[in-house]
Amino acid sequence: MPRYRIENRVTKEVVEVEAPFAQTACKMAGWAIGDCYVKLLREGPSTNITEKPKVLKLKEGK
């Protein structure tokens, strides 16, 4: 499953998430996609979308 690095534009909080889509990754962090900078860290097969996405790491904002 793809891994995304998401930064909240307002709070500067950073989250790394495995999710099938960037929008899903933002929702998992509790943010709207319009409030985020999204970077694809690793591509992966996204055919198994029944697997629950995982939040991998949280970092405190600056």
N, C-alpha and C positions, 0 to 999 in steps of 0.2 A: 504494500500500500504506500502511496506517496507520503513524504514527510514535508511539512511546511514550517517555516519560521514566521511567526506573526508578531508584529509590533503594533501596539495601540498608539495611534497618532496623538492622543491627548495625554494619556498617563505614562507613555513610554514603556509600559510593561511588555515583556517579551515572553512568548510561549512557543514551544516546539510541539507540533501535533502530527500524528499520523491520521490521515483522513482521506476518503476517496476524492474529495474536491476541496478547493480553497474556501469556498463559502461554508461548507460543513465545518472546516477547521475553525473558522472565525466564530461560528455559532457555538462550537464546543467551548471556546474561551469566554463566551457570553457577550461577544461584540458583534456589531453589524459589519459586513464586509467593507462598507464605505468608511469605517473608522480605523481600518487596518492597512498597514503595509504588509504584503504577503510575498514571501520568497520561497520558491520550491527548492528544497535541499536535496531531495533524492526522489527520483522517479521510481515507480514500482507498478506492479500490476494492480489495476483498480477494478478488476472484474469481481472480486469477492467483497461486494459492498454490504453483505449481510454481517460481516465481522464488525464488532463494535470498535469505533475509532478510539485511539488511546492518546491521552495527553502525556507526553514524554518528559518534559522538563519545564519548570517555571523559574523565571529569574525576576528579581526585584527591579523596578524601574529606577532610572538614574535620578 
